[in-house]
Amino acid sequence: MNAQQNSLALLNYKFKLSRTPEVEYRAQTVSIPGLSLGAVDVPTQLGLRVPYGGNLAYDDLTLTFLVGEELKDYLEIHNWMNSIGHPNSLSQYPSKESSIVSDISVMILNSAMRPIINVRFTDAFPISISSIDFDSTLSEVQYAQATATFRYNRFYFDEI
């Protein structure tokens, strides 16, 4: 007899950046990216065209997070991007300890908040981070959010 399965709750997850395990990202939204498989039609001797699978194309990984009061989470991504794309000095270039790429994990939790699947993104790096817009005309406190977008080599679903 099959036990009834619970539906996957979209709020049961944790985001981790291997590069900085001490920095906590208070993720608001994260999407498991889509992927597409290109197809190539190959002609046969009979004049038919037979489709074959081509290259996989992965969508970008996008994370929206609450920015911490000391901006450690935001600055980590900002400084990482600067070290890759536009360092001010040789000391800002990534060293062996702080590589250009990092693995990212999105831990999916079950209804009891226990990890069930780890979505592991390999060789990821940031390609954008949004602005933080301050506004002194607000009538109530609102907390800063930022959105970071990452490229990566591929991703895997690791059972726990």
PyMOL commands that set and color helices and strands:
alter all, ss='L'
color gray80, all
select helices_A, chain A and resi 72-85+90-92
alter helices_A, ss='H'
color red, helices_A
select strands_A, chain A and resi 13-17+26-30+35-43+49-58+61-66+102-109+115-129+145-151+154-159
alter strands_A, ss='S'
color yellow, strands_A
deselect
rebuild
show_as cartoon
